């Protein structure tokens, strides 16, 4: 399997060797999100979650940016007004909420691990998408910013919650209130980036890491992600109890037994 038709050129999908690559494809607009792009992304993620042949996801952007966030040019053309349809303002906000939860929530909750490959600018909604992935890879040209305050908005796509969860209240507050532009080195030091590699290796490194994940136990990785989610809201004893339930399920699983046999075979080799 390789390139798959998503129904729109705004979002590309390729599945090769157990790795799904999703590409935000509006390079002339620095891959700013649109309702159609987000609706398609929701459907793609749902399909990938059900596809047992897909064991890792790479999310990236076409060209020299990851995602500049919302389409500010379209905002400006409307004079900042909400694009109200027949359903009125409430329907517009309901759809916006559905799209954001459907994308960010799914990336965070699905068992399939995800890697954001960030080739350049990552702002606003784009930052929310990147933070929702399990791992993030950038290069010297990677630039991250919340950007919301610059257009008089408090933020969306779960950026405030995700930033605070990942880097702590102090740095998150600074980045949100001041909308500082964070370069690659600072992003790595803050923990916003997991790896920093040369610009021309950002996507290839993401695929290398995804390949390693795809070769691992999908059941164990899904359980590890659940353990990390539990750590955010359960006390220590409750988290331990849940961890042990998942440990037993994996210990009884075929992937664990196959991995143990493979390890034993390697150990016996001269």
Secondary structure, DSSP 8 states (H G I E B T S, - for coil): --EE--SSTTEEEEEETTEEEEEE--GGGTT-B-HHHHHHHHHHHHHHHH-TT--EEEEEESTTEEE--B-HHHHHHTTT-----TTHHHHHHHHHHHHHIIIIIHHHH-SSEEEEEE-SEEETHHHHHHHHSSEEEE-TT-EEE--GGGGT----TTHHHHHHHHH-HHHHHHHHHH---EEHHHHHHHTS-SEE--GGGHHHHHHHHHHHHHTS-HHHHHHHHHHHHHHTTS-HHHHHHHHHHHHHHHHTSHHHHHHHHHHHHHHH--
